[in-house]
Each structure stands twice: as C-alpha cells, then as structure tokens.
C-alpha cells in the first residue's frame, strides 16, 4: 500500500485521510448496515430481498418488511434504539 502511495507522488502513509479528502459515504447504505448489525446483535437474521425488501427471522418465525422504513419500525417494536 505504501508503494502505491509513493507511486502517486504522496509520501508513504499518506492517502485520502492524510490529505483531508475523504471519499463520500453513502448514508443510505450506512443506515441499512447499522440496522442489520443491531438486529443481528439482538439475535435476528435479516435476508435482503430482490425488491429492496427484507425478511427478518428468529426462532423459526419470520417477518416480511417491504422497505427500510418498515424494517426500522419493526426494530423499534422489538425495543431497539435507532
């Protein structure tokens, strides 16, 4: 990695964070990943569907959520802090 930074004209160890420029963060993807992690820590398995829907499973039971908003509502019903 350091060789690649040196080849780009930057000193070793320098990169996007070192020069003050950071790549843009997709807030929607970050929100989904955080919610899925919180549900996983609570023991739920979440499967993503092909139409941006979600299937939440635990103890052989399942709940289908049509979108991220519905998944967040379900997480709140479970007592998760979002």
N, CA, C and O atoms as CSV, one atom per row, in Angstrom:
chain,resi,resn,atom,element,x,y,z
A,1,UNK,N,N,0.833,-1.192,0.000
A,1,UNK,CA,C,0.000,0.000,0.000
A,1,UNK,C,C,0.868,1.242,0.000
A,1,UNK,O,O,0.580,2.208,-0.706
A,2,UNK,N,N,1.952,1.217,0.809
A,2,UNK,CA,C,2.829,2.372,0.865
A,2,UNK,C,C,3.488,2.610,-0.484
A,2,UNK,O,O,3.714,3.755,-0.875
A,3,UNK,N,N,3.801,1.526,-1.201
A,3,UNK,CA,C,4.410,1.676,-2.518
A,3,UNK,C,C,3.442,2.367,-3.475
A,3,UNK,O,O,3.851,3.184,-4.301
A,4,UNK,N,N,2.173,2.039,-3.360
A,4,UNK,CA,C,1.184,2.664,-4.229
A,4,UNK,C,C,1.045,4.150,-3.916
A,4,UNK,O,O,0.874,4.961,-4.827
A,5,UNK,N,N,1.119,4.515,-2.631
A,5,UNK,CA,C,1.029,5.921,-2.258
A,5,UNK,C,C,2.251,6.676,-2.767
A,5,UNK,O,O,2.129,7.804,-3.246
A,6,UNK,N,N,3.437,6.056,-2.665
A,6,UNK,CA,C,4.647,6.695,-3.152
A,6,UNK,C,C,4.610,6.865,-4.657
A,6,UNK,O,O,5.099,7.865,-5.183
A,7,UNK,N,N,4.030,5.892,-5.357
A,7,UNK,CA,C,3.948,5.963,-6.807
A,7,UNK,C,C,3.019,7.084,-7.255
A,7,UNK,O,O,3.174,7.608,-8.358
A,8,UNK,N,N,2.062,7.455,-6.422
A,8,UNK,CA,C,1.127,8.517,-6.779
A,8,UNK,C,C,1.681,9.899,-6.444
A,8,UNK,O,O,1.001,10.908,-6.629
A,9,UNK,N,N,2.926,9.941,-5.947
A,9,UNK,CA,C,3.529,11.218,-5.612
A,9,UNK,C,C,3.280,11.648,-4.182
A,9,UNK,O,O,3.625,12.770,-3.812
A,10,UNK,N,N,2.690,10.789,-3.370
A,10,UNK,CA,C,2.438,11.104,-1.973
A,10,UNK,C,C,3.446,10.362,-1.117
A,10,UNK,O,O,3.909,9.292,-1.510
A,11,UNK,N,N,3.795,10.896,0.033
A,11,UNK,CA,C,4.716,10.183,0.914
A,11,UNK,C,C,4.072,8.911,1.454
A,11,UNK,O,O,2.846,8.817,1.521
A,12,UNK,N,N,4.901,7.921,1.843
A,12,UNK,CA,C,4.334,6.685,2.404
A,12,UNK,C,C,3.431,6.995,3.591
A,12,UNK,O,O,3.763,7.833,4.429
A,13,UNK,N,N,2.305,6.325,3.658
A,13,UNK,CA,C,1.333,6.532,4.731
A,13,UNK,C,C,0.334,7.628,4.431
A,13,UNK,O,O,-0.667,7.774,5.133
A,14,UNK,N,N,0.602,8.397,3.394
A,14,UNK,CA,C,-0.339,9.456,3.029
A,14,UNK,C,C,-1.404,8.879,2.116
A,14,UNK,O,O,-1.139,7.955,1.347
A,15,UNK,N,N,-2.560,9.403,2.198
A,15,UNK,CA,C,-3.666,8.927,1.373
A,15,UNK,C,C,-4.847,9.840,1.550
A,15,UNK,O,O,-4.680,10.981,1.981
A,16,UNK,N,N,-6.037,9.375,1.229
A,16,UNK,CA,C,-7.219,10.228,1.309
A,16,UNK,C,C,-7.430,10.854,2.680
A,16,UNK,O,O,-7.803,12.024,2.774
A,17,UNK,N,N,-7.192,10.083,3.756
A,17,UNK,CA,C,-7.411,10.638,5.090
A,17,UNK,C,C,-6.297,11.607,5.473
A,17,UNK,O,O,-6.530,12.570,6.204
A,18,UNK,N,N,-5.093,11.351,4.980
A,18,UNK,CA,C,-3.956,12.176,5.364
A,18,UNK,C,C,-4.008,13.555,4.719
A,18,UNK,O,O,-3.523,14.521,5.308
A,19,UNK,N,N,-4.579,13.670,3.530
A,19,UNK,CA,C,-4.605,14.973,2.873
A,19,UNK,C,C,-5.923,15.722,3.083
A,19,UNK,O,O,-6.159,16.744,2.438
A,20,UNK,N,N,-6.777,15.227,3.971
A,20,UNK,CA,C,-8.013,15.916,4.302
A,20,UNK,C,C,-9.178,15.603,3.388
A,20,UNK,O,O,-10.290,16.078,3.618
A,21,UNK,N,N,-8.944,14.818,2.361
A,21,UNK,CA,C,-10.031,14.466,1.446
A,21,UNK,C,C,-10.487,13.044,1.766
A,21,UNK,O,O,-9.680,12.114,1.766
A,22,UNK,N,N,-11.742,12.885,2.031
A,22,UNK,CA,C,-12.272,11.557,2.302
A,22,UNK,C,C,-13.306,11.217,1.241
A,22,UNK,O,O,-13.996,12.104,0.738
A,23,UNK,N,N,-13.418,9.946,0.899
A,23,UNK,CA,C,-14.415,9.570,-0.095
A,23,UNK,C,C,-15.825,9.792,0.444
A,23,UNK,O,O,-16.043,9.713,1.653
A,24,UNK,N,N,-16.770,10.067,-0.428
A,24,UNK,CA,C,-18.147,10.262,0.031
A,24,UNK,C,C,-18.712,8.975,0.616
A,24,UNK,O,O,-18.408,7.879,0.145
A,25,UNK,N,N,-19.525,9.120,1.633
A,25,UNK,CA,C,-20.137,7.977,2.304
A,25,UNK,C,C,-21.596,7.903,1.882
A,25,UNK,O,O,-22.313,8.903,1.921
A,26,UNK,N,N,-22.028,6.727,1.482
A,26,UNK,CA,C,-23.427,6.516,1.123
A,26,UNK,C,C,-24.224,6.349,2.414
A,26,UNK,O,O,-24.192,5.285,3.032
A,27,UNK,N,N,-24.938,7.396,2.824
A,27,UNK,CA,C,-25.660,7.379,4.093
A,27,UNK,C,C,-26.755,6.312,4.125
A,27,UNK,O,O,-27.024,5.732,5.177
A,28,UNK,N,N,-27.384,6.053,2.983
A,28,UNK,CA,C,-28.427,5.026,2.947
A,28,UNK,C,C,-27.853,3.644,3.219
A,28,UNK,O,O,-28.430,2.868,3.981
A,29,UNK,N,N,-26.728,3.337,2.605
A,29,UNK,CA,C,-26.091,2.031,2.822
A,29,UNK,C,C,-25.593,1.915,4.253
A,29,UNK,O,O,-25.660,0.842,4.854
A,30,UNK,N,N,-25.095,3.018,4.799
A,30,UNK,CA,C,-24.619,3.018,6.175
A,30,UNK,C,C,-25.780,2.785,7.138
A,30,UNK,O,O,-25.640,2.058,8.122
A,31,UNK,N,N,-26.907,3.393,6.859
A,31,UNK,CA,C,-28.104,3.235,7.704
A,31,UNK,C,C,-28.588,1.790,7.698
A,31,UNK,O,O,-28.942,1.238,8.740
A,32,UNK,N,N,-28.599,1.182,6.510
A,32,UNK,CA,C,-29.030,-0.218,6.398
A,32,UNK,C,C,-28.062,-1.124,7.142
A,32,UNK,O,O,-28.487,-1.996,7.900
A,33,UNK,N,N,-26.764,-0.926,6.933
A,33,UNK,CA,C,-25.759,-1.780,7.581
A,33,UNK,C,C,-25.840,-1.676,9.100
A,33,UNK,O,O,-25.721,-2.684,9.797
A,34,UNK,N,N,-26.042,-0.468,9.615
A,34,UNK,CA,C,-26.156,-0.280,11.062
A,34,UNK,C,C,-27.388,-0.984,11.608
A,34,UNK,O,O,-27.323,-1.636,12.651
A,35,UNK,N,N,-28.504,-0.856,10.916
A,35,UNK,CA,C,-29.735,-1.503,11.365
A,35,UNK,C,C,-29.610,-3.019,11.332
A,35,UNK,O,O,-30.044,-3.696,12.265
A,36,UNK,N,N,-29.018,-3.563,10.262
A,36,UNK,CA,C,-28.837,-5.011,10.172
A,36,UNK,C,C,-27.913,-5.507,11.280
A,36,UNK,O,O,-28.127,-6.589,11.827
A,37,UNK,N,N,-26.897,-4.730,11.610
A,37,UNK,CA,C,-25.986,-5.121,12.688
A,37,UNK,C,C,-26.700,-5.115,14.038
A,37,UNK,O,O,-26.504,-6.021,14.848
A,38,UNK,N,N,-27.524,-4.101,14.281
A,38,UNK,CA,C,-28.265,-4.050,15.544
A,38,UNK,C,C,-29.238,-5.214,15.662
A,38,UNK,O,O,-29.386,-5.795,16.737
A,39,UNK,N,N,-29.899,-5.556,14.566
A,39,UNK,CA,C,-30.814,-6.702,14.594
A,39,UNK,C,C,-30.032,-8.003,14.808
A,39,UNK,O,O,-30.490,-8.893,15.524
A,40,UNK,N,N,-28.866,-8.111,14.193
A,40,UNK,CA,C,-28.047,-9.311,14.366
A,40,UNK,C,C,-27.590,-9.452,15.821
A,40,UNK,O,O,-27.587,-10.556,16.366
A,41,UNK,N,N,-27.211,-8.356,16.439
A,41,UNK,CA,C,-26.807,-8.407,17.843
A,41,UNK,C,C,-27.967,-8.807,18.748
A,41,UNK,O,O,-27.755,-9.354,19.831
A,42,UNK,N,N,-29.188,-8.536,18.306
A,42,UNK,CA,C,-30.381,-8.938,19.060
A,42,UNK,C,C,-30.803,-10.368,18.721
A,42,UNK,O,O,-31.805,-10.857,19.242
A,43,UNK,N,N,-30.042,-11.041,17.849
A,43,UNK,CA,C,-30.322,-12.440,17.538
A,43,UNK,C,C,-31.182,-12.679,16.322
A,43,UNK,O,O,-31.624,-13.807,16.104
A,44,UNK,N,N,-31.435,-11.666,15.524
A,44,UNK,CA,C,-32.266,-11.810,14.333
A,44,UNK,C,C,-31.401,-11.956,13.091
A,44,UNK,O,O,-30.332,-11.354,12.995
A,45,UNK,N,N,-31.862,-12.746,12.159
A,45,UNK,CA,C,-31.212,-12.874,10.859
A,45,UNK,C,C,-32.064,-12.095,9.859
A,45,UNK,O,O,-33.282,-12.266,9.804
A,46,UNK,N,N,-31.415,-11.241,9.072
A,46,UNK,CA,C,-32.139,-10.425,8.093
A,46,UNK,C,C,-31.664,-10.801,6.698
A,46,UNK,O,O,-30.471,-10.750,6.398
A,47,UNK,N,N,-32.607,-11.176,5.858
A,47,UNK,CA,C,-32.320,-11.504,4.458
A,47,UNK,C,C,-32.833,-10.359,3.592
A,47,UNK,O,O,-33.969,-9.909,3.739
A,48,UNK,N,N,-31.968,-9.896,2.681
A,48,UNK,CA,C,-32.390,-8.844,1.745
A,48,UNK,C,C,-33.095,-9.478,0.558
A,48,UNK,O,O,-32.630,-10.478,0.011
A,49,UNK,N,N,-34.201,-8.901,0.170
A,49,UNK,CA,C,-34.949,-9.403,-0.973
A,49,UNK,C,C,-34.564,-8.684,-2.254
A,49,UNK,O,O,-33.842,-7.687,-2.218
A,50,UNK,N,N,-35.039,-9.183,-3.378
A,50,UNK,CA,C,-34.682,-8.602,-4.667
A,50,UNK,C,C,-35.331,-7.243,-4.939
A,50,UNK,O,O,-34.868,-6.507,-5.810
A,51,UNK,N,N,-36.372,-6.907,-4.224
A,51,UNK,CA,C,-37.090,-5.653,-4.463
A,51,UNK,C,C,-36.872,-4.662,-3.318
A,51,UNK,O,O,-37.783,-3.913,-2.966
A,52,UNK,N,N,-35.663,-4.655,-2.732
A,52,UNK,CA,C,-35.334,-3.790,-1.590
A,52,UNK,C,C,-36.228,-4.072,-0.395
A,52,UNK,O,O,-36.514,-3.177,0.401
A,53,UNK,N,N,-36.668,-5.315,-0.273
A,53,UNK,CA,C,-37.447,-5.720,0.881
A,53,UNK,C,C,-36.552,-6.547,1.804
A,53,UNK,O,O,-35.412,-6.860,1.460
A,54,UNK,N,N,-37.079,-6.896,2.981
A,54,UNK,CA,C,-36.295,-7.609,3.984
A,54,UNK,C,C,-37.145,-8.696,4.623
A,54,UNK,O,O,-38.353,-8.530,4.786
A,55,UNK,N,N,-36.513,-9.811,4.986
A,55,UNK,CA,C,-37.153,-10.882,5.739
A,55,UNK,C,C,-36.356,-11.053,7.026
A,55,UNK,O,O,-35.166,-11.366,6.986
A,56,UNK,N,N,-37.007,-10.848,8.166
A,56,UNK,CA,C,-36.359,-10.953,9.470
A,56,UNK,C,C,-36.789,-12.273,10.097
A,56,UNK,O,O,-37.980,-12.576,10.163
A,57,UNK,N,N,-35.818,-13.057,10.558
A,57,UNK,CA,C,-36.109,-14.374,11.113
A,57,UNK,C,C,-35.474,-14.550,12.485
A,57,UNK,O,O,-34.367,-14.077,12.739
A,58,UNK,N,N,-36.198,-15.243,13.368
A,58,UNK,CA,C,-35.676,-15.627,14.677
A,58,UNK,C,C,-36.597,-16.692,15.257
A,58,UNK,O,O,-37.820,-16.586,15.163
A,59,UNK,N,N,-36.002,-17.717,15.854
A,59,UNK,CA,C,-36.743,-18.804,16.490
A,59,UNK,C,C,-37.732,-19.485,15.548
A,59,UNK,O,O,-38.787,-19.937,15.994
A,60,UNK,N,N,-37.421,-19.568,14.276
A,60,UNK,CA,C,-38.302,-20.215,13.314
A,60,UNK,C,C,-39.482,-19.357,12.883
A,60,UNK,O,O,-40.330,-19.810,12.115
A,61,UNK,N,N,-39.543,-18.128,13.367
A,61,UNK,CA,C,-40.598,-17.197,12.967
A,61,UNK,C,C,-40.002,-16.173,12.010
A,61,UNK,O,O,-38.794,-15.937,12.028
A,62,UNK,N,N,-40.830,-15.570,11.185
A,62,UNK,CA,C,-40.311,-14.584,10.241
A,62,UNK,C,C,-41.275,-13.411,10.109
A,62,UNK,O,O,-42.469,-13.514,10.394
A,63,UNK,N,N,-40.713,-12.306,9.670
A,63,UNK,CA,C,-41.500,-11.099,9.441
A,63,UNK,C,C,-40.987,-10.453,8.160
A,63,UNK,O,O,-39.788,-10.211,8.025
A,64,UNK,N,N,-41.879,-10.175,7.227
A,64,UNK,CA,C,-41.509,-9.545,5.968
A,64,UNK,C,C,-41.711,-8.044,6.096
A,64,UNK,O,O,-42.755,-7.580,6.556
A,65,UNK,N,N,-40.695,-7.289,5.683
A,65,UNK,CA,C,-40.768,-5.821,5.683
A,65,UNK,C,C,-40.564,-5.348,4.256
A,65,UNK,O,O,-39.575,-5.708,3.616
A,66,UNK,N,N,-41.479,-4.553,3.757
A,66,UNK,CA,C,-41.441,-4.172,2.342
A,66,UNK,C,C,-40.358,-3.164,2.005
A,66,UNK,O,O,-39.960,-3.058,0.845
A,67,UNK,N,N,-39.862,-2.405,3.011
A,67,UNK,CA,C,-38.808,-1.428,2.732
A,67,UNK,C,C,-38.057,-1.106,4.023
A,67,UNK,O,O,-38.357,-1.654,5.084
A,68,UNK,N,N,-37.087,-0.220,3.916
A,68,UNK,CA,C,-36.257,0.119,5.070
A,68,UNK,C,C,-37.076,0.777,6.176
A,68,UNK,O,O,-36.840,0.517,7.356
A,69,UNK,N,N,-38.015,1.606,5.817
A,69,UNK,CA,C,-38.849,2.257,6.822
A,69,UNK,C,C,-39.628,1.257,7.660
A,69,UNK,O,O,-39.724,1.396,8.879
A,70,UNK,N,N,-40.175,0.260,7.007
A,70,UNK,CA,C,-40.924,-0.769,7.734
A,70,UNK,C,C,-39.991,-1.610,8.601
A,70,UNK,O,O,-40.370,-2.034,9.693
A,71,UNK,N,N,-38.771,-1.851,8.118
A,71,UNK,CA,C,-37.786,-2.589,8.912
A,71,UNK,C,C,-37.403,-1.785,10.156
A,71,UNK,O,O,-37.249,-2.354,11.237
A,72,UNK,N,N,-37.248,-0.478,10.012
A,72,UNK,CA,C,-36.944,0.374,11.166
A,72,UNK,C,C,-38.099,0.368,12.160
A,72,UNK,O,O,-37.869,0.319,13.369
A,73,UNK,N,N,-39.329,0.416,11.673
A,73,UNK,CA,C,-40.495,0.355,12.565
A,73,UNK,C,C,-40.520,-0.955,13.338
A,73,UNK,O,O,-40.806,-0.971,14.535
A,74,UNK,N,N,-40.221,-2.048,12.652
A,74,UNK,CA,C,-40.199,-3.354,13.317
A,74,UNK,C,C,-39.093,-3.393,14.374
A,74,UNK,O,O,-39.298,-3.926,15.464
A,75,UNK,N,N,-37.931,-2.837,14.060
A,75,UNK,CA,C,-36.827,-2.816,15.017
A,75,UNK,C,C,-37.221,-2.018,16.266
A,75,UNK,O,O,-36.855,-2.389,17.381
A,76,UNK,N,N,-37.961,-0.933,16.079
A,76,UNK,CA,C,-38.428,-0.158,17.226
A,76,UNK,C,C,-39.424,-0.966,18.056
A,76,UNK,O,O,-39.405,-0.888,19.285
A,77,UNK,N,N,-40.291,-1.740,17.403
A,77,UNK,CA,C,-41.237,-2.600,18.127
A,77,UNK,C,C,-40.497,-3.626,18.979
A,77,UNK,O,O,-40.975,-4.026,20.041
A,78,UNK,N,N,-39.328,-4.045,18.503
A,78,UNK,CA,C,-38.521,-5.009,19.246
A,78,UNK,C,C,-37.784,-4.359,20.407
A,78,UNK,O,O,-37.204,-5.054,21.242
A,79,UNK,N,N,-37.801,-3.020,20.468
A,79,UNK,CA,C,-37.132,-2.310,21.543
A,79,UNK,C,C,-35.729,-1.853,21.221
A,79,UNK,O,O,-34.992,-1.441,22.117
A,80,UNK,N,N,-35.342,-1.918,19.945
A,80,UNK,CA,C,-34.006,-1.455,19.569
A,80,UNK,C,C,-33.994,0.057,19.481
A,80,UNK,O,O,-34.964,0.669,19.032
A,81,UNK,N,N,-32.900,0.654,19.907
A,81,UNK,CA,C,-32.737,2.104,19.819
A,81,UNK,C,C,-32.047,2.415,18.516
A,81,UNK,O,O,-30.951,1.921,18.255
A,82,UNK,N,N,-32.682,3.235,17.689
A,82,UNK,CA,C,-32.116,3.567,16.383
A,82,UNK,C,C,-31.520,4.950,16.369
A,82,UNK,O,O,-31.000,5.387,15.343
